[in-house]
């Protein structure tokens, strides 16, 4: 059985949803309209934040101009490959993502991560960190590291309120815990370059 970290989160939150998505393989994409393509908006949001982090090196150095430039670029690239069909959809996507990004620097708890340096963005992993019979796979949005070598996993979300608080124990925590297991595991296959002393 191969599950993504999101599949495990779905099973934990709602076993029925987990069954529908990971066993029956029915995804939201099968019944959502093009204008509400949350996968597309999520891809653009991630690309915008990740490119901004790559350019600036830390959350503290990201400014509004950098976010706007990278959001426009991500939307242009999606339009070029046909994921955004027209100006109306482009305008809708831009405004819904910008509402999220406009307050990015003021998100609750984000100051805790501002001095951390970028280690990696959008890195894939797979492995048997939960036991021999379950192969877990996924993608980590962002990994940061402090000057003592401690790692921090960031998972950007499009919907809901961001809570970057170091003490945050909402439903995202299972997903982040599984990400940490991969980053620190010797049994996982990773596309992540991390110093061996961490």
N, C-alpha and C positions, 0 to 999 in steps of 0.2 A: 504494500500500500504506500503510495507516495502522496504526501500532503504538503501544501504550502503553509507557511505560518499564518496567513490569512484564513485558510481552511480550519486550522486549529482554533483560531479566535472565533470563527463562526460556530463551530461545534460547542465551544465553551459558552458563548453568549446565547445561542439558540440551536439545540441539536437538530431541529427540523431544517433550519437554514443550512447547517453543515452537511446534512444528508443530501439535500437538494443540489447544493453546489459541488460537493466533492465526490459523491457517489453517483448521482444521476447526471452530473455535469451540465446542469442548467444554470446559466449565469444571467446576471442582470442585462447584459448586452443583448440577450435573446429577446427581450421584451421592452427595452427602452427606446424612445424616439431619438432621432439624430440630434435634435437641439438640446436634449438633456443628457448628452453623452458624458457621464461623470468620469469615465475612464479617460476621455480626451482632456477634460478640465484638470483631472488629477495629474496627467502626464505633463501638461503645460505648467501647472503650479510647481511640480517637482523640478522640471527643467529650469524654470526661472530662479528658484531658490538655489539650486545646485550650481548653476552657472555663476550666479552672484557670489556664492561661497568660494568657488574655484578662483574667481577673479580677485576677490578681496582677502581670502585666507582665513577669515574668522567672521562670526556674526556681528561683532562689534563694528567692523569696518564697512558693512553693507549699508549703502544709503539709498534713498528713494529713487534717485536717478538711475542707479545700477539696476534696481528691481524693475523699473519701467522699461529700460532698454532691453533687458533680458526677457521680460514678458512679451514685448512687441516682437522680438526676434523669434521666440518660441511659437507665437501665434502665426507669424509669417511662414515659418517652416511647416507648420501643420496645414496651412492653407495651400502651400505649394504641392504637398503630396495628396491633397484632396480630402483631408479629414475635416476641413471647414469649407462648406459648400458655397457660402455667400456672405455679403456684408452684414446682414441681419444677425446671422449666427455668430459671426466674428465679434460683433458689437456685444451680443449677449454674453459670450464667453469671456471677453475682455473685462466687462463690468463685473461679472460674478467672481472672477479671479482677483481683480484689483481690490474688491471689497475685502477680500481675505488678506491680501498683501499690504494694503494701506496701513493697517495697524500692526504689521508684523513685528516691528521693533518695540512696540509697547505691549506685546503679549505677556501675560502673567508668567513671571519666573524666567523669562528669556535672559535677563541680565546674568543669571547663574552660569550660562553657557557662553557669554560674549567673549571671554578671554581665552577660550579653548581654540586650538588650532585644528584645521581640517586634516583628516587622515584619508578619508575616502568618501565618495559619493556614488550612489546607485551601484552597489556591489552585490553580486549574486552569490548564493551559497547553496549547498545541499549536503546531506550527510545523515548519519544514524545516531545523532546525539541523544535521542529518546529511546534507544534500544535497537536491536538488530532488525526487527520486523517493520519498523516505521522509518521511511526515508523522508526527511523533512527538507523542504526547499523554500527559497524566498529571495527577496532583494531588500537590502538595508538602504534606506534613503541616505543617511549621513552618519559618519562616525567622526567624532571629535576626540582630541586628546589634550589633557592639561600638561603643564610643564613637569609633572611628576610621573607621567606615563599612563595615568588612569584614563580609560576609554569611556566615552559617552555616546549613546545611540540616540539619534533623533529620527522620529517618524513623523513626517509632515502629513497633515490631514486637511482635506478641502472643506468638509462639513463640520459643524460644531465649533465650539470654542477651544482654542489652543490653551493648554495649561502646561507650561514648561517647567513648572515647579519641580524641584528635585524630589519632593515628597509626594508627587502625584501618583495615586494608586487607582486610577480609573480603569475602564475596560481595556485600554491600550497596554496596560502593564504586562499582561501575559505575552503579548506579541513582542514587546521589548525584551522581556526576560528570555524568550526563545532566541532572539537575535544575539543577546549577550552569550548565551550558551554556544552559539555557533562561532562567534568571534574568538572565544576563549578555548574552544575544543580542538583537540588534536585529531579527532575522528571525522571532521567535516572537510569537504572539498570547498575551497574558497577562492574567489578571485580578489582577495583582499590582502594587501601588503601591510602587515602590522609587525612592529618590532617584537622580537621574541621575548623581550624582558617585560612585556605587559601582560 
